[in-house]
C-alpha cells in the first residue's frame, strides 16, 4: 500500500486529485481502528503530517474570530490562548481519549469521520463554526449546519479536504459536558455544548450522540429566549432550567445500541442541558 506524503497544501491538492480514492491520514486515531480491527484496506494513503499549514491557528481580534487548522492536535487546544478564547473546545478536547490520542487526534479527523459521537462537533455546532475546505476547483466555506449530513457522512466533494475551521469569539459563557460508560477515555453516550452570548442575548445548545447528526435544539432555544432575560444579571429560576432540559431532551433522536439505550440517552442529554444552563448563570 503506497503512502503519499505531500509537503504543502498545493501538493496535497494535486496528490489528492490524482488519487481521489486515497484516504487522508493525520492522527489516524479513528481510521486505523477500522483498518486494524474491521478489515478496511485502502489502496493508497495520503499522510498529512508534513503539511504544516494545517497545524497553524490564528486569532483575528478585529473580527472576533479564531481560525484553527484541521491538523492541529487536541493537545494544543487544551490549554493556552485557544482554551482562553474557546473554553468549550478546550473542555471537549480534554475528554478525547488518552493523552497519546489527544497528541495525535485532530479537528479535521473529527470532521472527516463525522460521527455523532465526535467530541468537538457539538462545540462547532453550538458556536456556528465555518468549515473551510479546499479542492481541485478552489476554496469554499461551509456552515457547520450544512457540513454534517448523516451518520459518518459529510458534504465534502471528491478530492476536497478540510483546511481549517473558524469560530466566533463570544462575550459570555460556554461549556461542554458528556456522559460515557466510564469516567475517562470513552466514546460519549450523550454530549452537549451550551453557549450563552451576552452581547446577542441568546443561548445556543448542540447535542451529540443522540441523533444521526449533531442536533441543535432550536425549539428549546427559542422557548428559553421568551421565558427569561439572557442579558440581565438576574439569577436563573431553577424551574426554567428544568423545563429547558426537558425541552432539549424532546428534540433528541437517540437509538438503542451497545453503549446505551435511547431512553437513557434522552434523559442524560436533558440533565446535561439543565446543568450547563445553570452553570452559565452562576
C-alpha positions as CSV (number, residue, x, y, z in Angstrom):
1,X,0.0,0.0,0.0
2,X,1.7,3.3,-1.1
3,X,1.7,6.2,1.3
4,X,2.0,9.6,-0.3
5,X,3.5,12.5,1.6
6,X,2.7,16.0,0.3
7,X,4.8,18.8,1.8
8,X,2.3,21.7,1.4
9,X,-1.3,22.4,0.6
10,X,-0.7,22.9,-3.1
11,X,1.0,19.4,-3.3
12,X,-1.9,18.0,-1.3
13,X,-4.4,19.3,-3.8
14,X,-2.5,17.8,-6.7
15,X,-1.9,14.4,-5.0
16,X,-5.5,14.1,-3.8
17,X,-6.9,15.0,-7.2
18,X,-4.6,12.4,-8.9
19,X,-5.7,9.8,-6.3
20,X,-9.3,10.5,-5.5
21,X,-9.9,7.1,-3.8
22,X,-7.0,7.7,-1.3
23,X,-7.6,8.1,2.4
24,X,-6.3,11.1,4.2
25,X,-4.5,10.4,7.4
26,X,-3.5,12.9,10.1
27,X,-3.5,11.3,13.5
28,X,-5.2,8.1,12.4
29,X,-6.8,7.6,15.8
30,X,-10.2,6.6,14.3
31,X,-9.4,5.3,10.9
32,X,-6.6,3.0,11.9
33,X,-9.0,1.2,14.2
34,X,-11.1,0.5,11.1
35,X,-8.0,-0.8,9.3
36,X,-6.7,-2.9,12.1
37,X,-9.9,-4.3,13.6
38,X,-12.5,-4.1,10.8
39,X,-10.6,-5.0,7.8
40,X,-10.6,-1.8,5.8
41,X,-7.8,-1.8,3.4
42,X,-7.3,1.4,1.4
43,X,-5.3,1.2,-1.8
44,X,-3.5,4.4,-1.1
45,X,-2.9,6.6,1.9
46,X,-2.0,10.3,2.0
47,X,-0.2,11.4,5.1
48,X,-0.9,15.0,6.2
49,X,1.9,15.1,8.8
50,X,4.2,17.2,6.7
51,X,1.6,19.8,5.7
52,X,2.5,22.3,8.4
53,X,-0.1,24.8,7.3
54,X,-2.8,22.5,8.5
55,X,-1.5,22.8,12.1
56,X,-1.5,26.6,12.2
57,X,-4.0,28.7,14.1
58,X,-4.7,32.5,14.4
59,X,-6.9,35.0,16.1
60,X,-8.4,37.9,14.3
61,X,-9.3,40.3,17.0
62,X,-11.0,42.8,14.7
63,X,-13.4,40.1,13.6
64,X,-13.7,38.4,17.0
65,X,-12.8,35.1,15.3
66,X,-10.3,32.3,15.7
67,X,-9.3,30.0,12.9
68,X,-7.8,26.6,13.7
69,X,-6.0,24.4,11.2
70,X,-7.6,21.0,10.6
71,X,-4.4,19.2,11.5
72,X,-3.8,20.8,14.9
73,X,-3.8,18.1,17.7
74,X,-6.3,18.3,20.5
75,X,-3.4,18.5,23.0
76,X,-2.7,22.0,21.7
77,X,-6.3,23.1,22.3
78,X,-6.5,22.0,26.0
79,X,-4.6,25.0,27.4
80,X,-3.2,28.4,26.5
81,X,-4.7,31.0,24.2
82,X,-7.1,28.7,22.4
83,X,-8.5,27.4,25.7
84,X,-9.0,31.0,26.8
85,X,-11.0,32.2,23.8
86,X,-12.9,29.0,23.1
87,X,-13.1,27.2,26.5
88,X,-15.8,24.8,25.4
89,X,-13.5,23.4,22.7
90,X,-10.8,23.0,25.3
91,X,-13.2,21.2,27.6
92,X,-14.2,18.9,24.7
93,X,-10.5,18.3,23.8
94,X,-9.7,17.2,27.3
95,X,-12.3,14.4,27.0
96,X,-10.8,12.9,23.9
97,X,-9.3,9.5,24.7
98,X,-5.9,9.4,26.4
99,X,-3.0,11.9,26.3
100,X,-1.5,9.9,23.5
101,X,-4.7,10.1,21.5
102,X,-5.0,13.8,22.1
103,X,-1.5,14.3,20.9
104,X,-2.5,12.8,17.5
105,X,-6.2,13.4,17.0
106,X,-7.4,16.5,15.2
107,X,-10.4,18.6,14.4
108,X,-10.1,17.6,10.7
109,X,-10.3,14.0,11.8
110,X,-13.5,14.5,13.7
111,X,-15.0,16.4,10.7
112,X,-13.8,13.8,8.2
113,X,-15.2,10.9,10.2
114,X,-18.4,12.9,11.1
115,X,-19.5,10.5,13.9
116,X,-22.4,11.9,16.0
117,X,-20.1,11.0,19.0
118,X,-17.3,13.2,17.9
119,X,-16.4,15.3,20.9
120,X,-15.6,18.6,19.1
121,X,-18.6,18.6,16.9
122,X,-21.3,19.8,19.4
123,X,-18.9,22.7,20.1
124,X,-18.6,23.6,16.4
125,X,-22.4,23.4,16.0
126,X,-23.3,25.5,19.1
127,X,-20.8,28.2,18.1
128,X,-21.9,28.2,14.4
129,X,-18.5,27.2,13.0
130,X,-17.5,27.8,9.4
131,X,-15.6,24.9,7.8
132,X,-13.0,26.0,5.2
133,X,-12.4,23.3,2.5
134,X,-10.1,23.1,-0.4
135,X,-10.4,21.0,-3.6
136,X,-9.5,20.9,-7.3
137,X,-12.0,23.7,-8.0
138,X,-10.7,26.0,-5.3
139,X,-11.7,27.0,-1.8
140,X,-15.2,27.2,-0.3
141,X,-16.7,27.8,3.1
142,X,-19.4,25.5,4.6
143,X,-21.5,26.4,7.6
144,X,-21.4,23.5,10.1
145,X,-25.1,23.0,9.9
146,X,-24.6,22.1,6.2
147,X,-21.4,20.1,6.6
148,X,-22.6,17.0,8.5
149,X,-25.4,15.4,6.5
150,X,-25.7,11.9,8.2
151,X,-24.1,9.3,10.3
152,X,-20.4,9.5,9.3
153,X,-21.4,11.5,6.2
154,X,-20.3,15.0,5.2
155,X,-20.8,17.3,2.3
156,X,-17.2,17.2,1.0
157,X,-16.9,16.8,-2.8
158,X,-14.5,14.4,-4.4
159,X,-10.8,15.3,-3.6
160,X,-11.9,18.1,-1.2
161,X,-10.4,18.2,2.3
162,X,-10.9,20.3,5.4
163,X,-8.3,23.0,5.6
164,X,-9.4,24.9,8.8
165,X,-12.3,25.9,11.0
166,X,-13.3,29.4,12.1
167,X,-15.2,30.0,15.3
168,X,-16.6,33.3,16.7
169,X,-15.1,34.6,19.9
170,X,-18.1,35.4,22.1
171,X,-18.6,37.6,25.1
172,X,-20.3,35.3,27.6
173,X,-20.2,31.7,28.8
174,X,-19.7,28.4,27.1
175,X,-19.3,24.8,28.3
176,X,-19.2,21.2,27.1
177,X,-20.2,18.1,29.0
178,X,-20.6,14.4,28.2
179,X,-21.8,11.1,29.7
180,X,-20.0,7.8,29.0
181,X,-19.8,4.3,30.3
182,X,-16.8,5.3,32.5
183,X,-15.1,8.4,33.7
184,X,-12.4,8.8,31.1
185,X,-11.1,7.5,27.7
186,X,-14.6,6.8,26.5
187,X,-16.9,7.5,23.5
188,X,-19.7,9.7,24.5
189,X,-23.1,8.2,25.3
190,X,-24.6,11.7,25.2
191,X,-23.0,15.1,25.0
192,X,-23.9,18.7,24.8
193,X,-22.4,22.2,24.3
194,X,-24.1,25.3,25.5
195,X,-23.1,28.8,24.6
196,X,-24.6,31.9,26.3
197,X,-23.8,35.0,24.2
198,X,-24.2,38.1,26.5
199,X,-23.9,40.6,23.7
200,X,-26.5,39.0,21.5
201,X,-28.7,37.9,24.4
202,X,-29.1,34.3,23.1
203,X,-28.3,30.8,24.2
204,X,-27.5,28.0,21.7
205,X,-27.2,24.3,22.5
206,X,-26.0,21.4,20.4
207,X,-26.3,17.7,21.2
208,X,-24.0,14.8,20.3
209,X,-24.6,11.0,20.3
210,X,-28.4,11.4,20.4
211,X,-29.2,11.5,16.7
212,X,-27.8,10.7,13.2
213,X,-26.1,14.1,13.2
214,X,-25.3,16.8,15.8
215,X,-28.6,18.3,16.8
216,X,-29.2,22.0,17.5
217,X,-32.2,22.2,19.9
218,X,-33.7,25.2,18.2
219,X,-37.2,24.9,19.8
220,X,-35.7,24.8,23.3
221,X,-33.5,27.8,22.5
222,X,-36.5,29.8,21.2
223,X,-38.6,28.9,24.3
224,X,-35.8,30.0,26.6
225,X,-35.4,33.4,25.0
226,X,-39.1,34.0,25.6
227,X,-39.0,32.7,29.2
228,X,-36.1,34.6,30.7
229,X,-33.8,37.6,30.1
230,X,-30.5,36.3,28.9
231,X,-28.8,39.7,29.1
232,X,-29.6,40.7,32.6
233,X,-27.7,39.7,35.7
234,X,-30.7,38.2,37.4
235,X,-30.4,34.6,38.7
236,X,-31.9,31.8,36.7
237,X,-35.2,30.3,38.0
238,X,-34.5,26.6,38.7
239,X,-37.8,25.7,37.1
240,X,-36.8,27.4,33.9
241,X,-33.6,25.3,33.8
242,X,-35.6,22.1,34.5
243,X,-38.1,22.9,31.7
244,X,-35.3,23.8,29.3
245,X,-33.7,20.4,29.9
246,X,-37.0,18.7,29.3
247,X,-37.5,20.5,26.0
248,X,-33.9,19.8,24.9
249,X,-34.5,16.1,25.6
250,X,-37.6,16.1,23.5
251,X,-35.6,17.3,20.5
252,X,-33.1,14.5,20.7
253,X,-33.4,11.4,18.5
254,X,-31.4,8.7,20.2
255,X,-31.2,5.0,19.4
256,X,-30.5,1.8,21.4
257,X,-27.1,0.4,20.8
258,X,-24.3,-1.5,22.5
259,X,-23.3,1.6,24.6
260,X,-26.7,2.7,25.8
261,X,-30.5,2.8,25.5
262,X,-32.4,5.5,23.7
263,X,-34.3,6.2,26.9
264,X,-31.1,6.8,29.0
265,X,-29.6,9.0,26.3
266,X,-32.7,11.2,26.2
267,X,-32.7,11.5,29.9
268,X,-28.9,12.2,30.1
269,X,-28.9,14.9,27.5
270,X,-31.7,16.7,29.3
271,X,-29.8,16.6,32.5
272,X,-26.7,17.9,30.7
273,X,-28.7,20.8,29.2
274,X,-30.2,21.7,32.6
275,X,-26.8,21.7,34.3
276,X,-25.0,23.6,31.6
277,X,-27.7,26.3,31.6
278,X,-27.5,26.6,35.3
279,X,-23.7,27.0,35.2
280,X,-24.0,29.7,32.6
281,X,-25.8,31.9,35.1
282,X,-23.6,31.1,38.1
